[in-house]
Amino acid sequence: MKATKSSKSTRAFLWQRVALVIALSLLSVALAPPLAQTRAKAEAPDGGLGLEEPSVSETRPERSPAGAGPARAVTFLSNNGQGQSVSVEETAGNLALPLPGELGFTPPAGAQFVGWSEDASGASNVYAAHVQYPDNAAHNAVLESDVTLYAVWLLPGASDAGQSDACFYIRTDGVIPFSPHQSPATLFVPSDAGTQLKGSLRRPVAISNNIPLLKSNLAAVPSDEEIAAVCEAHKVPFDPETQEVVWYAALLRTAPGGQWNVNGVVKSKTAHLLLYYPNGGDGNVPNARSYEPGARVSVNTHVTPARVGHEFLGWSTDPAATEPEYPTIGTQTMTMPGVTTALYAVWRDTTPHPSLQVEKVLVGGPSNGEYYTLGEPVSYRVTVRNTGDVALGPVTLADPLADMPAIERLEPGASHVETYRHETTAEDVAAGQVENTVTATAKVVGHGSLAVDPASASVTVRTGELPQAYTYVVYAPAPQNGGTLSRDYTIIEMRSAEGLESVTATPGEGYRFVGWYKDDELVGTDETLDAEKAKAHLNRGRAVYGPTMFVAKFEPEEATEPEQPDEPETPDEPETPGQPEQPETPSQPEQPDVPTEPNQPATPAEPEKPVQSEKPAAPTTPAGSGAAGGVAASDETPSGVAASETNRHQSASSGAWPSALPGASDARSRSAKLAQTSDALLPSFGIGASVVFVAAAAGIVVVLCRDRFSKRR
């Protein structure tokens, strides 16, 4: 039993050892790749910085639109150069780095500009001009805080060689990436710590994307034999007779074995490089490659940079081009020239560029041609223009001398004009001038966070006091003999009207005072024109009073009374339509009045009175009946007719007709009857009807006489 237990224990122990070995083996396999990568980093060209370059991506990261982010201050310092620091406010999250000269910086004597860095020594990442900052391998970096960038200069001469030792590495795929970038360490040789290519830098400055500048900073480089040996050891083709190494980047090294890494690529000695530059965009550009002269090269329009507020159009050999030689549409090819060639990104600006301009000018000038005096108005005209490419609104104009309304909207290229006046005050005169500034501010329509720089304009005018001067005021009566005035004229001071006095008008005999007038305008109806009222009507220029005449008007008193009743005489005009009276002019019946004398036989009507037999002699003396005015009425006279009426008819008809006229007796008989009839009817018809009746009777008598006369002829 004991033997059996011992054998079983031994077997269990063996199995445990086997399991432990297997576990350790599996663990070593799992840990092998990370360990290898750690060792490779220590020997990699990037010096352990972690700047491994991935393949250039065609996928663009999402970016915030221009003006959408918070404002960040970016301050540029000349860093041993000459020039004051410059700060800019950036809201887009990125900005294209300028050249020092664009900021007014002057380099140190004999120095060359390398780029901008957050490290004043230039040992960390250095960004070339006209490259977007910040940037990273993924090209999605943005400004997260205020930052200071130093100009990095490559000074002449050499520094301490011990601080500038470098390890040189050769990239085996033949391409040159644009920094910042990351590339796998396996692309570089030598890859082990045993064999290294050694050299040194003149100045410990990080340089990339500038091959000629890096070449000028290399103090010592590996020989062709050393390079050939490394390439042969790593089975990388290299023929020093036909090929050469182009060193393109110097980066700070953190791994042991040296302070700097210098990376290079092998190319044919007869080939030339085709380089791509972002020209203000980020570093997502195609890798540079070498081509033989005359070769047909396909221009890469698929890998494109990005730039905030811009649209990529293509590539051009001119960095200032606005139209690309090789647009993004279709396949673009070029013939490789016999020199190194650079292609620059061409951009179309899509960012709104608000801009405002204001102008203020003086309208007219002082009345004396030199300066404005107290109370004299100063006229201004303000013009505000939208000189940008986006609508602005509201636009406000601030001026201490005037309140101007806000402009609701101002389109690109449009302008708005405001005019106003300022009356010169005593303070202005004491100051000797009026200095005034107008300031225009605006917002961008549709881009609330986009700032517009305010615009202002100023105008200064002289002020002063006029020398003492005088003018005159004249008073005159109209008409001249209509009355008298207490004074004929007054001399007054031109600015204050001092010396102006009251004047009284006294109407002459037969005249009355109407009023005081100036230029046919009534000033007052009181006979006394007081000084205050006269001052209010004085002729006035911009700042002084001018010569003035006041007229006292008089009018005749008698002319005033009949003028009022004359107006009712107008209704007399209706007499004109009274044309019916015109027929009276031709009233022909009155012409027979000459023969109408036969009416006188009406008196002989008395012969009918022979009814009274006792008075036969009465008809023989009809004319004498008038003498016997007291004759009583006959019994034949109709009742109600007075004797006087009978006598009236008798006297009216007596003596008119000749007694010897043939037929006179008949006529007289008819006339007498008619007279008796009229005597009876007249009292009952009244006076008007009686007149008509008598006229009718006379007409009948005329007709009878005419008949009688015609018969005699």
C-alpha positions in Angstrom: 0.0 0.0 0.0 2.8 2.4 0.8 4.5 1.7 -2.5 1.3 2.3 -4.4 0.7 5.6 -2.6 4.2 6.7 -3.4 3.9 6.0 -7.1 0.7 7.9 -7.3 2.2 10.9 -5.6 5.1 10.9 -8.0 2.8 10.8 -11.0 0.7 13.7 -9.7 3.8 15.8 -9.1 5.0 15.1 -12.7 1.7 16.1 -14.1 1.8 19.4 -12.1 5.2 20.2 -13.5 4.0 19.5 -17.1 1.0 21.8 -16.6 3.3 24.5 -15.2 5.6 24.3 -18.2 2.7 24.5 -20.6 1.3 27.5 -18.8 4.6 29.3 -18.9 5.0 28.5 -22.6 1.6 30.0 -23.4 2.4 33.0 -21.4 5.7 33.6 -23.2 3.9 33.4 -26.5 1.4 35.9 -25.4 4.0 38.4 -24.2 6.4 38.0 -27.1 4.9 40.7 -29.5 4.6 43.5 -26.9 8.2 42.9 -25.8 9.4 42.9 -29.4 7.5 46.2 -30.1 9.0 47.7 -26.9 12.5 46.8 -28.1 11.8 48.1 -31.6 10.7 51.5 -30.2 13.9 51.9 -28.4 15.7 51.5 -31.7 13.1 53.1 -34.0 13.8 56.3 -36.0 11.2 58.2 -34.0 13.3 57.8 -30.9 10.4 56.4 -28.9 8.3 59.5 -29.3 5.2 57.5 -30.5 5.2 59.5 -33.8 4.5 56.4 -35.8 2.9 57.4 -39.1 -0.3 55.6 -40.2 -1.2 55.4 -43.8 -2.6 58.7 -45.1 -6.4 58.6 -44.8 -8.9 59.7 -47.4 -11.6 60.0 -44.6 -11.9 63.4 -43.2 -12.6 63.9 -39.5 -15.6 66.0 -38.4 -14.8 69.6 -37.7 -16.7 72.5 -36.2 -17.8 75.2 -38.6 -15.9 78.4 -38.8 -16.7 80.7 -35.9 -18.6 78.0 -34.0 -16.1 77.5 -31.1 -15.0 79.7 -28.2 -12.4 82.3 -28.9 -8.9 81.3 -28.2 -5.9 83.6 -28.0 -2.9 82.6 -30.1 0.2 84.8 -29.3 3.2 84.9 -31.6 6.6 85.8 -30.3 9.7 86.7 -32.4 12.0 84.6 -30.1 15.3 86.4 -30.5 14.1 88.1 -33.6 12.8 91.7 -33.8 9.2 92.7 -33.5 6.5 93.1 -31.0 4.3 90.1 -30.0 1.1 89.6 -31.9 -2.1 88.0 -30.6 -5.1 86.9 -32.6 -8.5 85.7 -31.4 -9.4 82.4 -33.1 -12.9 80.9 -33.0 -12.5 78.3 -35.8 -10.4 75.9 -33.7 -7.5 76.0 -36.2 -5.5 78.6 -38.0 -3.0 78.7 -40.9 0.3 79.6 -39.5 1.8 82.8 -41.0 5.4 83.7 -42.0 7.2 85.9 -39.5 7.3 88.7 -42.1 3.5 88.7 -42.2 3.5 89.6 -38.5 6.2 92.3 -38.9 9.0 90.1 -37.4 12.6 90.4 -38.5 14.9 87.3 -38.1 18.2 87.4 -36.2 21.2 88.1 -38.2 22.0 85.3 -40.6 19.2 83.1 -39.3 16.7 81.1 -41.3 13.1 80.5 -40.3 12.2 76.9 -39.4 8.6 77.2 -38.2 6.5 77.7 -35.0 6.7 75.7 -31.9 5.3 75.7 -28.4 8.9 75.2 -27.2 11.1 78.2 -27.5 14.2 75.9 -28.1 12.6 74.3 -31.1 13.4 70.8 -29.9 9.7 69.6 -29.9 7.3 69.6 -32.8 7.9 72.5 -35.1 5.1 73.5 -37.6 6.1 75.0 -40.9 4.4 78.2 -42.1 1.2 77.9 -44.1 0.3 74.7 -42.3 -2.8 74.4 -40.2 -2.2 74.5 -36.4 -2.7 72.5 -34.3 -2.5 69.2 -36.2 -1.9 65.6 -35.3 -1.6 62.3 -37.1 -5.4 61.9 -37.2 -5.8 65.6 -38.3 -8.5 66.3 -35.8 -6.7 68.5 -33.3 -8.3 71.8 -32.2 -7.4 74.7 -30.0 -8.5 73.9 -26.5 -6.9 76.8 -24.7 -4.9 79.9 -25.2 -1.4 79.2 -26.6 1.9 80.9 -27.2 4.0 80.0 -30.3 7.7 80.9 -30.7 9.4 81.5 -33.9 12.1 78.9 -34.4 15.3 80.1 -36.1 18.2 78.1 -37.5 21.1 80.2 -36.5 24.4 80.2 -38.3 27.4 78.3 -36.9 27.4 75.1 -34.8 26.4 74.4 -31.2 27.8 71.8 -28.7 28.4 68.7 -30.8 27.7 66.5 -27.8 24.2 67.7 -27.7 23.6 67.2 -31.4 24.6 63.6 -31.9 22.0 61.8 -34.1 21.0 58.3 -35.2 20.2 58.0 -38.9 17.5 55.7 -40.3 16.4 54.8 -43.8 12.8 54.3 -44.8 12.4 51.3 -47.0 9.2 52.0 -48.9 10.7 55.0 -50.8 8.0 57.6 -49.8 8.3 60.8 -47.7 5.4 61.5 -45.4 4.3 65.0 -44.4 4.8 65.7 -40.7 3.3 65.3 -38.2 2.9 61.7 -39.0 3.3 58.1 -37.6 4.9 55.2 -39.5 5.5 51.6 -38.4 9.0 51.0 -37.1 9.4 48.0 -39.4 9.7 50.4 -42.3 13.1 51.7 -41.1 16.5 50.2 -41.0 18.6 49.5 -39.1 16.1 47.9 -36.8 18.4 46.6 -34.1 20.5 48.3 -31.6 23.7 46.5 -32.7 24.1 48.4 -36.0 23.4 52.1 -36.1 24.2 54.9 -38.5 25.7 57.8 -36.7 26.0 61.5 -37.5 25.3 65.0 -36.0 23.4 68.2 -36.3 24.7 71.7 -36.5 21.9 73.0 -34.3 19.5 70.9 -32.1 16.4 72.0 -34.0 13.5 69.8 -35.2 13.1 70.2 -38.9 10.5 68.5 -41.2 8.8 69.2 -44.5 11.8 71.3 -45.6 14.5 69.1 -47.2 16.9 71.9 -48.2 16.8 73.5 -44.7 17.5 70.1 -43.0 20.3 69.4 -45.3 22.0 72.7 -44.3 21.7 71.7 -40.6 23.4 68.3 -41.0 27.0 68.5 -39.6 27.9 64.9 -40.3 26.1 62.1 -42.1 26.7 58.3 -42.6 28.9 57.4 -45.5 27.7 55.5 -48.5 29.7 52.4 -47.3 28.0 52.5 -43.9 24.6 52.9 -45.5 25.3 50.1 -48.0 26.4 47.8 -45.2 23.2 48.4 -43.2 21.0 47.9 -46.3 22.8 44.7 -47.2 22.3 43.4 -43.6 18.6 44.1 -43.8 18.3 42.9 -47.5 17.4 46.4 -48.7 18.7 47.2 -52.2 21.1 50.2 -52.3 23.6 51.0 -55.0 25.8 54.0 -54.1 26.7 54.4 -57.8 23.1 55.0 -59.0 21.2 55.8 -55.8 21.4 58.3 -53.0 19.7 59.0 -49.6 17.5 62.0 -49.2 17.3 63.0 -45.5 13.9 64.6 -44.9 13.2 64.9 -41.1 15.1 65.5 -37.8 13.1 64.6 -34.7 14.0 64.6 -31.0 14.9 61.2 -29.7 13.8 60.0 -26.3 15.2 56.4 -26.4 18.9 55.8 -25.4 21.6 55.9 -27.9 21.4 59.5 -29.1 19.4 62.7 -28.7 18.1 63.0 -32.3 16.8 60.8 -35.1 17.3 61.7 -38.7 15.1 59.9 -41.3 15.9 59.4 -45.0 14.7 57.6 -48.1 16.6 56.0 -51.0 16.0 57.3 -54.5 17.6 57.2 -57.9 20.2 59.9 -58.5 18.5 60.8 -61.8 15.0 60.9 -60.3 13.3 64.0 -58.8 10.8 64.4 -56.0 7.1 65.3 -56.4 6.1 67.0 -53.2 2.6 67.9 -51.9 2.1 70.9 -49.6 -1.2 71.7 -47.8 -0.8 75.5 -48.4 -2.8 76.5 -45.3 -4.6 73.2 -44.7 -3.8 70.3 -42.4 -1.1 67.6 -43.1 -3.4 65.1 -44.7 -1.6 65.3 -48.1 -0.3 62.6 -50.4 3.2 61.2 -49.7 6.1 62.6 -51.7 7.7 60.2 -54.2 10.6 60.3 -56.7 10.0 60.0 -60.5 12.3 59.9 -63.5 12.1 63.0 -65.8 9.5 62.6 -68.6 7.6 59.9 -66.7 3.8 60.1 -66.7 2.7 60.7 -63.2 -0.8 60.4 -61.8 -1.6 63.4 -59.6 -3.2 62.2 -56.4 -6.6 63.9 -56.0 -8.1 61.4 -53.6 -6.0 62.1 -50.6 -6.8 65.8 -49.8 -6.1 68.2 -47.0 -8.8 70.1 -45.1 -9.0 73.7 -44.0 -11.6 75.3 -41.9 -13.8 77.7 -43.9 -12.4 76.6 -47.2 -13.1 74.2 -50.0 -10.3 72.1 -51.6 -10.3 72.6 -55.4 -7.2 70.7 -56.5 -3.4 71.2 -56.9 -1.3 73.8 -58.7 2.4 74.5 -59.0 1.6 78.1 -58.0 1.0 78.6 -54.3 -1.1 81.7 -55.0 -3.3 80.1 -57.6 -7.1 80.4 -57.3 -7.8 77.9 -60.0 -6.2 74.4 -59.9 -4.1 73.0 -62.7 -5.1 69.5 -61.5 -8.7 69.6 -60.2 -10.4 66.9 -58.1 -12.7 65.9 -60.9 -11.5 62.9 -62.9 -8.0 61.4 -63.3 -5.2 64.0 -63.5 -1.8 63.2 -64.9 1.4 65.2 -65.4 4.8 64.7 -67.1 7.5 64.7 -64.5 9.9 67.6 -65.2 13.7 67.4 -64.7 13.6 69.2 -61.3 12.0 68.6 -57.9 8.4 69.8 -58.2 6.0 70.9 -55.5 2.2 70.9 -55.8 0.2 73.3 -53.6 -3.4 72.9 -52.5 -5.8 75.4 -54.1 -8.6 76.7 -51.9 -11.8 78.5 -52.3 -12.7 80.6 -49.3 -16.2 79.8 -48.0 -15.9 81.7 -44.7 -18.0 84.8 -44.5 -15.8 87.9 -44.4 -17.8 90.6 -42.7 -16.4 94.1 -43.1 -17.7 97.5 -42.3 -16.7 101.0 -43.4 -17.9 104.4 -42.1 -17.3 107.8 -43.5 -18.1 111.2 -41.9 -17.8 114.5 -43.9 -18.7 118.1 -43.3 -21.5 119.5 -45.4 -20.9 123.1 -46.3 -18.8 125.4 -44.1 -18.8 128.3 -41.8 -20.5 131.5 -42.9 -17.3 133.5 -42.5 -15.3 130.8 -44.4 -12.9 130.2 -41.5 -14.7 129.1 -38.3 -18.1 128.4 -36.8 -19.5 131.0 -34.3 -21.9 130.7 -31.4 -25.3 129.4 -32.6 -24.1 128.5 -36.1 -25.1 125.0 -37.2 -22.5 122.5 -38.2 -23.9 120.0 -40.8 -22.5 116.4 -41.0 -23.1 113.5 -43.4 -22.3 110.0 -42.3 -22.1 107.1 -44.8 -21.8 103.5 -43.6 -21.0 100.7 -46.2 -21.0 96.9 -46.1 -17.6 96.1 -47.6 -17.8 92.4 -46.8 -19.4 89.4 -48.5 -22.2 88.7 -46.0 -25.3 90.7 -45.0 -25.0 92.7 -41.8 -27.7 93.6 -39.3 -28.5 95.4 -37.3 -26.0 98.1 -37.9 -25.7 100.9 -35.2 -24.2 104.3 -35.5 -23.0 105.9 -32.2 -22.3 109.6 -32.2 -22.3 111.9 -29.2 -23.8 114.7 -31.3 -26.8 112.9 -32.7 -29.1 110.0 -32.1 -29.4 107.9 -35.3 -31.7 105.0 -35.9 -30.3 101.4 -36.2 -30.1 100.0 -39.8 -32.0 96.8 -39.8 -30.1 95.1 -42.6 -27.3 96.1 -44.9 -26.5 93.8 -47.9 -23.0 93.3 -49.2 -21.9 96.4 -51.2 -24.9 98.5 -50.0 -24.5 101.8 -48.1 -26.7 104.0 -45.9 -26.5 107.7 -45.4 -27.5 109.8 -42.3 -27.3 113.6 -42.1 -27.7 115.8 -39.0 -26.8 119.2 -37.6 -25.1 120.4 -34.4 -25.6 124.0 -33.2 -22.3 125.5 -32.0 -22.4 126.0 -28.2 -20.6 128.4 -25.9 -18.5 125.4 -24.8 -17.5 124.7 -28.4 -16.5 128.3 -28.9 -14.5 128.3 -25.7 -12.7 125.0 -26.8 -11.9 126.5 -30.2 -13.1 123.4 -32.0 -15.7 120.7 -32.3 -14.1 117.3 -32.5 -16.6 114.5 -33.2 -16.3 110.7 -33.9 -19.0 108.3 -35.2 -18.6 104.6 -34.6 -20.4 101.9 -36.6 -20.9 98.4 -35.2 -22.8 95.4 -36.7 -23.7 91.8 -36.4 -23.5 89.2 -39.1 -26.8 87.9 -40.3 -27.0 84.2 -39.8 -23.6 84.0 -38.1 -24.2 85.2 -34.5 -20.7 84.2 -33.2 -18.9 85.8 -36.2 -17.3 89.1 -35.1 -17.3 92.3 -37.2 -14.6 94.8 -36.5 -16.2 98.2 -35.7 -15.4 101.2 -37.9 -15.1 104.8 -37.0 -14.5 108.2 -38.6 -13.8 111.6 -37.1 -14.3 115.3 -38.2 -12.8 118.4 -36.4 -13.9 121.9 -37.2 -12.7 125.3 -35.9 -14.9 127.5 -33.7 -14.4 131.2 -32.6 -16.1 134.5 -31.9 -17.0 137.0 -34.6 -15.6 140.5 -34.4 -18.2 143.1 -33.3 -20.2 144.3 -36.4 -23.4 146.3 -37.0 -26.3 146.4 -39.4 -29.4 148.6 -39.8 -33.1 148.3 -39.5 -35.2 150.7 -41.6 -38.8 151.9 -41.0 -41.0 153.4 -43.7 -44.7 154.5 -44.0 -46.9 153.5 -46.9 -48.2 155.7 -48.4 -45.6 158.2 -47.5 -48.3 160.9 -46.6 -50.4 158.3 -44.7 -48.7 158.9 -41.4 -45.5 159.6 -39.4 -43.1 157.2 -37.6 -41.2 157.9 -34.4 -37.9 156.8 -36.0 -36.7 156.1 -39.5 -33.9 153.6 -38.8 -32.0 151.8 -36.0 -28.4 150.6 -35.9 -28.1 147.1 -34.2 -25.3 144.7 -33.4 -25.3 141.9 -35.9 -25.0 138.9 -33.5 -27.2 140.0 -30.6 -29.5 142.6 -32.2 -28.5 144.9 -29.4 -29.7 148.5 -30.0 -33.0 147.5 -31.4 -35.8 149.8 -30.1 -39.5 150.2 -30.4 -41.0 152.4 -33.1 -44.5 153.9 -33.2 -46.7 154.8 -36.2 -49.1 157.7 -36.1 -51.7 157.9 -38.9 -52.2 161.3 -40.6 -55.4 163.2 -41.0 -57.9 161.2 -43.0 -55.9 158.0 -42.6 -56.0 155.1 -40.3 -53.2 152.6 -39.3 -53.5 149.1 -40.8 -50.4 147.3 -39.5 -46.6 146.7 -39.6 -45.4 144.6 -42.5 -42.1 142.9 -43.5 -41.9 141.6 -47.1 -45.7 141.8 -47.3 -46.0 139.6 -44.2 -48.0 141.1 -41.3 -45.9 141.5 -38.3 -48.4 143.2 -35.9 -51.5 145.5 -35.9 -50.4 147.6 -32.9 -49.2 151.1 -33.8 -46.1 150.5 -31.6 -43.8 147.8 -32.9 -41.9 146.6 -29.8 -38.2 145.5 -30.0 -38.9 141.8 -29.2 -41.4 141.4 -31.9 -39.2 143.2 -34.4 -36.2 141.0 -33.4 -38.2 137.8 -34.1 -38.7 139.0 -37.7 -35.3 140.3 -38.5 -33.5 138.9 -41.5 -31.0 136.3 -40.2 -28.1 134.5 -41.8 -26.3 131.5 -40.3 -25.0 133.3 -37.3 -25.8 137.1 -37.7 -28.7 139.4 -38.3 -28.9 141.2 -41.6 -30.4 144.5 -42.9 -34.2 144.6 -42.5 -37.1 146.9 -43.5 -40.4 147.3 -41.7 -43.3 149.1 -43.4 -46.2 150.8 -41.6 -49.3 150.7 -43.8 -52.0 153.3 -43.7 -55.3 153.7 -45.7 -57.8 156.6 -46.1 -60.6 156.6 -43.6 -63.4 157.6 -46.2 -62.4 154.9 -48.5 -63.2 152.4 -45.9 -66.9 153.3 -45.2 -68.5 153.0 -48.7 -66.5 150.0 -49.6 -68.7 147.8 -47.3 -72.1 148.8 -48.7 -70.9 148.6 -52.3 -70.9 144.8 -52.0 -74.8 144.5 -51.9 -75.1 146.4 -55.2 -74.2 143.3 -57.0 -77.9 142.0 -56.8 -78.9 144.9 -59.1 -77.6 142.8 -62.0 -81.0 141.0 -62.3 -82.2 144.2 -64.1 -80.4 143.0 -67.1 -82.8 140.1 -67.7 -85.7 142.7 -67.6 -85.6 142.7 -71.4 -89.4 142.5 -71.7 -89.5 146.3 -71.3 -87.7 146.6 -74.7 -91.0 146.1 -76.5 -92.2 149.4 -75.1 -89.7 151.1 -77.3 -91.4 150.0 -80.5 -94.8 150.4 -79.0 -96.2 151.6 -82.4 -99.7 152.3 -81.1 -98.4 155.5 -79.4 -97.5 157.0 -82.8 -101.2 157.3 -83.7 -101.4 159.6 -80.7 -101.3 162.5 -83.2 -104.5 161.3 -84.8 -105.8 160.2 -81.4 -106.9 163.8 -80.9 -110.2 162.6 -82.2 -110.7 161.2 -78.8 -111.8 164.7 -77.9 -115.1 164.1 -79.6 -115.9 162.1 -76.6 -117.0 165.3 -75.0 -119.7 165.8 -77.6 -121.3 162.7 -76.1 -123.3 165.2 -74.3 -125.6 165.6 -77.3 -127.3 162.5 -76.1 -128.3 164.5 -73.2 -131.0 166.1 -75.4 -133.1 163.7 -73.5 -133.4 166.8 -71.4 -135.6 168.8 -73.7 -135.3 171.8 -71.6 -131.6 172.2 -72.3 -131.0 171.9 -76.0 -128.2 174.4 -76.2 -125.9 172.3 -74.1 -124.2 170.4 -77.0 -123.3 173.6 -78.9 -120.9 174.6 -76.2 -119.0 171.5 -75.1 -115.9 173.4 -74.4 -117.6 175.6 -72.0 -118.7 172.8 -69.8 -115.3 173.0 -68.1 -116.1 176.6 -67.1 -119.4 175.4 -65.5 -117.5 173.2 -63.1 -120.4 173.2 -60.8 -122.9 171.6 -63.3 -125.0 168.9 -61.6 -125.2 165.4 -62.9 -127.9 164.7 -65.4 -130.8 162.4 -64.7 -129.4 160.1 -67.4 -126.1 159.7 -65.6 -125.8 156.2 -64.2 -126.4 155.9 -60.5 -123.3 155.9 -58.4 -121.3 158.0 -60.8 -120.4 161.4 -59.4 -120.9 164.6 -61.2 -117.3 165.3 -61.0 -116.5 162.1 -62.9 -119.0 163.2 -65.6 -117.4 166.6 -65.7 -113.9 164.9 -65.9 -115.0 162.9 -68.9 -116.5 165.9 -70.5 -113.5 168.1 -70.1 -111.3 165.2 -71.3 -113.3 164.8 -74.5 -114.4 168.4 -75.2 -112.8 170.4 -77.9 -110.9 167.5 -79.5 -113.0 166.7 -82.4 -114.2 169.4 -85.0 -117.9 169.9 -84.8 -118.2 170.2 -88.6 -116.3 166.9 -89.2 -118.5 164.4 -91.1 -119.6 161.5 -89.0 -118.5 163.2 -85.9 -121.9 163.0 -84.4 -121.9 159.2 -84.7 -118.4 158.9 -83.2 -119.3 161.2 -80.5 -122.4 159.3 -79.8 -120.4 156.0 -79.5 -117.7 157.6 -77.4 -120.3 159.1 -75.1 -121.9 155.7 -74.5 -118.5 154.1 -73.9 -117.6 156.9 -71.4 -120.9 156.4 -69.6 -120.2 152.6 -69.5 -116.8 153.2 -68.2 -118.1 155.6 -65.6 -120.4 153.0 -64.3 -117.7 150.2 -64.2 -114.7 152.1 -63.0 -115.7 152.3 -59.4 -116.3 148.5 -59.3 -113.0 147.4 -61.0 -110.7 149.6 -59.0 -107.9 151.8 -60.2 -105.8 149.2 -62.0 -108.7 147.7 -63.8 -110.1 151.1 -64.6 -106.9 152.1 -66.3 -107.0 149.0 -68.4 -110.6 149.6 -69.2 -110.1 153.2 -70.2 -107.1 152.2 -72.4 -109.4 149.6 -74.2 -112.0 152.2 -74.8 -109.5 154.6 -76.2 -108.3 151.9 -78.5 -111.8 151.3 -79.8 -112.2 155.0 -80.4 -109.0 155.0 -82.4 -110.2 152.2 -84.5 -113.5 153.9 -85.2 -111.9 157.1 -86.2 -109.5 155.3 -88.5 -112.4 153.6 -90.2 -114.1 156.9 -90.5 -111.1 158.7 -92.0 -110.4 155.8 -94.4 -114.0 156.1 -95.7 -113.5 159.8 -96.3 -110.4 159.2 -98.3 
